[in-house]
Amino acid sequence: MRISARNQLPATVRTVTQGQVMAEVVVEVDGGHEVVAAITSESARRLGLVPGRRVMVVVKSTEVMLAVDD
């Protein structure tokens, strides 16, 4: 698979919580950080997302914010 998005993070699915319409997918990015994605339940099913499955987290955004403590 080739994609133009530059922010690609290899990860492993930890949990998938299915709702009627949406699914919450928790992944552990290589290096130990956690990312949570909200996707449609149909997409989660179609992608075969289950704990242990290797995935690529793709972040495509028009805005990224940074914050610091004063």
C-alpha positions in Angstrom: 0.0 0.0 0.0 1.3 3.5 -0.9 -0.3 6.6 0.5 0.7 10.3 0.4 0.2 11.0 4.1 3.6 11.5 5.8 2.5 10.9 9.4 2.4 7.1 9.5 3.0 5.2 12.7 3.2 1.4 12.9 1.1 0.0 15.7 -0.6 -3.0 17.3 -4.3 -3.1 18.1 -4.9 -3.5 21.9 -8.7 -3.3 22.2 -11.7 -2.8 19.9 -15.0 -1.7 21.6 -17.8 -2.1 19.1 -20.9 0.1 19.3 -24.0 0.1 17.1 -22.5 2.8 14.8 -19.0 3.6 16.0 -16.0 1.5 17.3 -13.3 2.7 19.6 -9.9 1.2 18.6 -7.0 1.5 21.0 -3.6 0.9 19.5 -0.1 0.9 20.9 2.3 2.6 18.6 5.7 1.0 18.3 7.7 2.7 21.1 4.8 2.4 23.6 2.5 5.3 23.1 -1.2 4.8 22.9 -3.5 6.2 20.2 -7.3 6.0 20.3 -9.3 6.1 17.0 -13.0 6.4 16.6 -14.1 4.7 13.3 -17.3 3.2 12.1 -18.2 -0.3 13.3 -18.4 -1.4 9.7 -14.9 -0.2 9.0 -13.5 -2.0 12.0 -15.3 -5.2 10.9 -14.2 -4.8 7.3 -10.5 -4.2 8.3 -10.6 -7.2 10.6 -9.4 -5.2 13.6 -8.8 -7.5 16.6 -6.3 -7.3 19.4 -2.8 -8.2 18.2 -3.5 -7.1 14.6 -0.7 -5.0 13.1 -1.9 -1.7 11.6 -0.6 1.6 10.4 -1.9 4.7 12.1 -2.2 7.4 9.5 -2.6 11.0 10.7 -3.8 13.5 8.2 -4.8 16.8 9.5 -4.9 20.4 8.5 -4.0 21.6 12.0 -1.7 20.4 14.7 -1.6 22.2 18.1 1.2 22.2 20.7 0.8 23.3 24.3 3.2 24.0 27.2 2.8 24.6 30.9 3.5 28.2 32.0 
